[in-house]
Amino acid sequence: MSSSPQGEGTPSPAYAWYVVAVLLAAYTLSFIDRMILSLLVGPIRADLGISDLQMSLLMGFAFAIFYSALGIPLGWLADRRPRRGLIVAGIAAWSVMTAACALARGYAGLFLTRVGVGVGEATLSPAAYSMLGDYFPREKLGRAMAVYSIGVPLGSGIALVAGSLVVRFVTEGPTVVLPLLGEMAPWRLTFLWVGLPGLLVAALVALTVREPKRLGEVSETPRGEFVAFLKAHPAAIAAHFGGMSLVALVMYGAMAWIPQFLHRTYGMPVPEAGLWFGVATAACGACGLLLGGWMADNMYRRGYRDAHLRVIRLNAILLVPLFIGMALAPTVGLALGLMIAGMLLGTIHGGVAGAALQLITPNRLRARMVALYFLVANLVGLGLGPTAIALVTDVGFGDDAALRYGLAIVTGVALPVSALILTLGLKPFARAVEAAELRGGQ
């Protein structure tokens, strides 16, 4: 295999999987970096004297809006420039910005550093998805994307499991004096600890990951080709985006509220609830992703050109009884069992969703397509999921103890609609896959 930075030569399967492992490490760190703020609400508010509303903007708007919106221009760059360099710059940027949160002396400074974290993280997935589409054949792409996507449950699980230890440290730990930086409160040290290791991962990507040859690439993308492609396959793309956005709405809502649900409904201490949910998210979420990737690849090899949407639809259908049963369970033991099953079967869509877009999109448009998908899915899922459950609980019932009904109702409405949308999109998606195969898969 050539080591040329232009990606000449054919990578070995072993090296391709090595690249997946390195990108997985980066993705895991990105989720730890984005979630760590939610664990430090109390000490940050006390130290900086800010309100709940200001804190919510740091956790939501400052990160999510810029993360989602800037994915489009960064995807455009990834479709035209070497993707490895973009990934290295992004990892370094979000790592430095996470560490810089430790130095913020006021709200404005912390807001800007969180914006920087979002901008840096916006570079990773569009470029990574595009690279993996060139490293793996179509019949193995689902598994590769699934392994990469393990970074979501793994990073989230690590943050949740570490939550009780972090909370104890930041509330009970002493102030530390560092050379050049001076006194550092425990919450500030936490940002340094989770941010700086990312620079090592950036160096690992720069030194060991090679830019793959773009398969079927042309020198320049004709003006308007991306919009023309969207217009050529409106039903397939709308079904994918619509179905996945509603699945994301339920999953992001669950991620935000399940620990509080266990606490309010069954009296489980929040640290213990976070530990249970963190372990289930990391272990079962990773297994679910691998299962979904294997299912989609196996069905695709057997001739199902709509295999990936079928797996996402199955995810939506199975999650309805599991999450509703969990929410309404009479005992904490049954609720935990259904939660574990839900995190296993409710994550089989993860890598499959990204692989599906690679199958239908020309190589030179892939990064932008992934960026557009993340824009829609994050705005609907991350932006509306936690809020939808809270609105049903607060406005519909006016009782914090009714959180279980908010979880059940949002699940019972959103996921059947998702399954219907995906069903209507099966034939258009299959036609889009066949069209991609006719042009050589590129």
Secondary structure, DSSP 8 states (H G I E B T S, - for coil): ----TT--S---HHHHHHHHHHHHHHHHHHHHHHHGGGG-HHHHHHHHT--HHHHHHHHTHHHHHHHHHTHHHHHHHHTTS-HHHHHHHHHHHHHHHHHHGGG--SHHHHHHHHHHHHHHHTTHHHHHHHHHHHHS-GGGHHHHHHHHHTHHHHHHHHHHHHHHHHHHHHHH---EEETTTEEE-HHHHHHHHHHTHHHHHHHHHHHH------TT--SS--TTHHHHHHHHSHHHHHHHHHHHHHHHHHHHHHHHHHHHHHHHHH---HHHHHHHHHHIIIIIHHHHHHHHHHHHHHHHHTT-TTHHHHHHHHHHHHHHHHHHHHHH-SSHHHHHHHHHHHHHHTTTTHHHHHHHHHHHS-GGGHHHHHHHHHHHHIIIIIHHHHHHHHHIIIIII--GGGHHHHHHHHHHHHHHHHHHHHHHHHHHHHHHHHHHHHTT--
